[in-house]
Amino acid sequence: MSPTVERLKAEIEALSADERAEIVKFLTIIPDSNEEDEIELAWEQELERRLREVENGEVCGVPGDEVFEQLRQKYPG
């Protein structure tokens, strides 16, 4: 192992459990910038498509109260 890795390991061992968990979370969610850009573009395209459908009258929204009531009936308790 490189000296840098060994030093980081020693420093991480000295952290609290919560701090180590934060490091693990950080390391596991570091996005690949290309992948992140692709995902963002896909969401933008999806949002634009949905907006066009609403504006063209192809679909209509359901009031939030109705949606939540349907969910409460489907998943009681």
N, C-alpha and C positions, 0 to 999 in steps of 0.2 A: 504494500500500500504506500501511497505517497505520503510525505510528511504532513501535507495539508489535510488529507483525509484522516490521518491519525489524530491530528490536533482537533479537528472538528468532532470526531468521535469522543474524545476526552471531554471537550466542552459540553457536548450534548449529554453525556453521562452525568454531568454536574447539575443539569437542569431539573426542575420539578417535573412531576408527571404531566401536569397541565401544559407546561412549556414544551415538553417532548411531543405531546399530542399535537400541539400547534405546528411544530416542525414537520411532523409526519403529514398532517393535513396539507401544509404548504407544498411539500415535495410531491405529493400525489396529485395535486391539481394544477401544477405548472403546465399551462397549455402550450401546445405547439402553435406558434403564431400563425402559421399557414392554416392550420385546422380551425383556429379561432376565427380567422377572417372568413373562411368558407361557411362556417356555422352562422356568423353574423349576416353574411350575404343571403344565405338560405332563409333566415328569419325575415329579413327585409322583404324579400320576394314574396314570402307567404303572407306577410302583413299587407303588402300592396294588393295581392290577389284577393284577400278577404275584404279589404276596403272597397275594391272595385265591385265585388259581388253585392255588397250592401248598397253602394251608391247606385248601381244599376237595377236594384230591386230584385235581384236573383235570390237573395236570402234576407230574412229579417231577424233581428235580435230577439232574444227572450229576456224579459225583465229579470233582474237578479233575484228578486223575491221568489219568482216562480221556480227558478233554477234551484235555489236553496231548499224550497219546499219539496221539490221532486227528490232531491238528494236525501232530505230527512225521511221521506217516506220509503225510499229505496234502502237506506242504511239507518234504521232506527237505533237509538240508544247510544 
